[in-house]
Every structure is written in C-alpha cells, then in structure tokens.
C-alpha cells in the first residue's frame, strides 16, 4: 500500500489512533495521496504492517464549503 511515515497519536489518552502512510499505491488510493489508516484496521506491526481491513479503493472527497474558524474571545 505504501510506506508508514508517522503515527497518529491521541496525546490526551496516550494511545495510537492510526498510521500515516505516504506515497501510497495509486491503484489503491486515488492519486497516490497520503492517508491515515485507523489503528482498528491493523492486525499486526513488525517490519511490515498487516491490515485486517482496507477498502477496495480510496477516493478523494470533494472539498466542503469553507467554514469560518471559531476564535475564542479573550
């Protein structure tokens, strides 16, 4: 699928949420874009990562309309 570049970590709970995979296979991920694979999809981790689940093909979502950022008042 690609090379694992980083971990996605939930700092508050001290848990790994997923793996960040860069330079993915364009046959599996549209445009060969980087994706975050949820940890619940991972079966085992070693020199290679074995997934218990992955969709047949990942397509890019259309960008949503821009939503103004919420800035806290001081």
C-alpha positions in Angstrom: 0.0 0.0 0.0 2.8 2.4 0.9 5.4 3.4 3.5 4.4 4.3 7.0 5.7 7.8 7.7 4.4 8.5 11.1 1.9 7.6 13.9 -1.3 9.4 14.6 -1.3 9.7 18.4 -4.1 10.7 20.8 -1.9 12.6 23.3 -4.7 13.0 25.9 -5.3 9.3 26.2 -1.7 8.2 25.4 -2.9 5.9 22.6 -2.0 5.3 18.9 -5.0 6.2 16.7 -3.5 5.1 13.4 -0.7 5.1 11.0 0.1 7.9 8.5 1.0 6.3 5.2 2.7 8.4 2.5 3.3 7.7 -1.2 0.5 5.2 -1.4 -0.2 2.9 -4.4 -2.4 4.8 -6.9 -4.2 1.6 -7.6 -5.5 1.6 -4.0 -5.6 5.3 -3.2 -6.7 7.9 -5.7 -3.7 10.0 -6.8 -1.3 8.1 -4.6 -2.2 10.5 -1.8 -1.1 10.1 1.8 -3.7 8.6 4.1 -4.2 7.9 7.8 -5.1 4.3 8.4 -7.2 3.8 11.6 -5.4 1.6 14.2 -8.5 -0.7 14.4 -7.8 -1.8 10.8 -4.3 -3.0 11.8 -3.8 -6.7 12.5 0.0 -6.7 13.3 3.0 -4.5 13.2 6.6 -5.5 12.6 9.0 -4.9 9.7 5.7 -4.9 7.7 2.2 -3.9 8.7 -0.6 -6.3 8.1 -4.1 -4.9 7.8 -7.2 -6.8 8.8 -9.3 -4.4 6.7 -8.8 -1.8 3.9 -11.4 -0.6 1.4 -11.0 -1.8 -2.2 -10.2 1.7 -3.3 -9.9 5.1 -1.5 -11.3 8.1 -3.4 -10.8 11.7 -2.5 -13.8 13.6 -1.1 -14.9 16.8 -2.8 -13.8 19.8 -0.6 -16.6 21.1 1.7 -17.5 24.7 1.7 -15.2 26.8 3.8 -16.4 27.3 7.3 -15.1 30.3 9.3 -12.7 29.3 12.1 -14.0 29.8 15.6 -11.7 32.1 17.6 -12.2 32.2 21.3 -12.9 35.6 22.8 -10.4 36.9 25.4 
